[in-house]
Amino acid sequence: MDVTNQPFLLTALCGLAYLAGSVLFAIPVSQAFRLVDPRALGSHNPGATNVYRSGGAVPAGLTLLLDALKGALPVALAGYFGFSVFAQAMVALCALTGHMVPIWYRFQGGKGVATALGCGLVLAPLTTTLLALIWLAILWRWRISALASVIAIGSGPVISALFEPETLPLFGLLAIVIVIRQRNNLIRLAQGRERRF
């Protein structure tokens, strides 16, 4: 379906994606498990990495799953209604924007890696799976989440161009945005102060 055919539906899906993305699941999950607020740890990022630091694998895995689902479900819904890849990418970016500048948390959000993962698995499953494998390999070797995220998402434009070229603009934009969001981590990494797992 072309973007111009159902503008009101697409607008509604983008709004839904933003509102869903604005739920930072690291916070309610930490509260449910009676953990420290993830925004008070490490990079102060409300994401799975800081939840892992305070509570271990179970709450971190739940955070990762929920943050990925809030990106995946709106994009899947756009696909269900027959919208084009371009329109689905618009919905994905709205979900990611919600995570980064959430209305529910005074526009102070996270870095968006898990939400991008969820969006990507629906929109470009092969590219996203390969990026996830790169992320795992880097994390296993160096035990630094920020390094793994930057290398993986930085590889996105090349891998998408090779295997799913229609999603290249999306992965190019994601690479720029997420690397910018990781800038403080990269500074600490260069100074040798970034925490390992």
Buried (B, 14 or more C-beta within 10 A) or exposed (E): BEEEEBEEBBEEBBBBBBBBBBBBBBBEBBEEBEBEBBBEBBBEBBBBBBBBBBBEEEBBBBBBBBBBBBBBBBBBBBBEBEBBBEBBBBBBBBBBBBBBBBEEBEEEBBBBBBBBBBBBBBBBEBBBBBBBEBBEEBBEEBEBBBBBBBBBBBBBBBBBBEBBEEBBBBBBBBBEBBBEBBEBBBEBBEEEEBBEE
